[in-house]
Amino acid sequence: MGDLNEYVLPTVEEAFPDMVVYPAFDKDTKQPNSPPPARGASDQSGQPAQSGGSGDGSGEDQ
C-alpha cells in the first residue's frame, strides 16, 4: 500500500463544480435569505408543506 500522503484530496470546487454558494444573510439588508429553489423546480415545489401552494390538500390543515 502506497503512502497516503501521496493522495491529494480535491478542493470543494473540484469535487462539486456545479455547487452554488448562496449567502445565508443579505449583505445589504443583513436579513436572513430564504434558501434558493432547487434547480429545475418551480417555486411551489420546494417547500409545499410550509407554503401551502401545492394545491393538494392545502385546505385540510384548517
PLY file of the C-alpha trace (Angstrom):
ply
format ascii 1.0
element vertex 62
property float x
property float y
property float z
element edge 61
property int vertex1
property int vertex2
end_header
0.00 0.00 0.00
1.40 3.36 -1.01
1.95 6.37 1.16
-1.35 8.00 1.99
0.28 11.41 1.76
0.56 10.93 -1.99
-3.22 11.17 -2.33
-4.34 14.78 -2.58
-7.94 15.47 -1.70
-9.80 17.57 -4.25
-10.94 21.01 -3.25
-14.61 21.72 -2.72
-14.74 23.49 -6.07
-13.22 20.47 -7.80
-15.45 17.95 -6.07
-18.63 19.99 -6.61
-18.09 22.09 -9.73
-21.79 22.92 -10.11
-22.39 23.87 -6.48
-23.76 27.36 -5.99
-22.54 29.20 -2.91
-25.55 31.02 -1.55
-25.09 33.54 1.28
-27.26 32.98 4.33
-27.64 36.70 5.02
-28.23 39.53 2.60
-25.14 41.72 2.60
-27.20 44.89 2.16
-30.18 44.45 4.47
-28.50 41.98 6.89
-31.73 39.99 6.78
-31.66 36.18 6.54
-32.05 34.95 2.99
-34.52 32.21 2.22
-32.83 29.24 0.54
-32.93 29.28 -3.25
-35.40 26.97 -5.00
-33.97 23.68 -6.17
-32.65 23.64 -9.70
-35.30 22.66 -12.24
-38.09 23.04 -9.70
-40.91 25.52 -9.67
-41.29 27.97 -6.81
-44.04 25.91 -5.21
-42.37 22.51 -5.25
-39.57 23.48 -2.90
-41.49 23.53 0.37
-45.12 22.54 -0.24
-45.69 21.79 3.45
-44.98 25.33 4.58
-46.06 27.30 1.55
-49.41 25.59 1.03
-49.10 26.41 -2.66
-49.04 22.83 -3.86
-52.82 22.72 -4.10
-53.17 19.13 -2.92
-54.77 19.22 0.48
-53.86 22.79 1.33
-57.30 23.32 2.91
-57.14 20.27 5.14
-54.89 21.92 7.68
-57.56 24.29 8.92
0 1
1 2
2 3
3 4
4 5
5 6
6 7
7 8
8 9
9 10
10 11
11 12
12 13
13 14
14 15
15 16
16 17
17 18
18 19
19 20
20 21
21 22
22 23
23 24
24 25
25 26
26 27
27 28
28 29
29 30
30 31
31 32
32 33
33 34
34 35
35 36
36 37
37 38
38 39
39 40
40 41
41 42
42 43
43 44
44 45
45 46
46 47
47 48
48 49
49 50
50 51
51 52
52 53
53 54
54 55
55 56
56 57
57 58
58 59
59 60
60 61
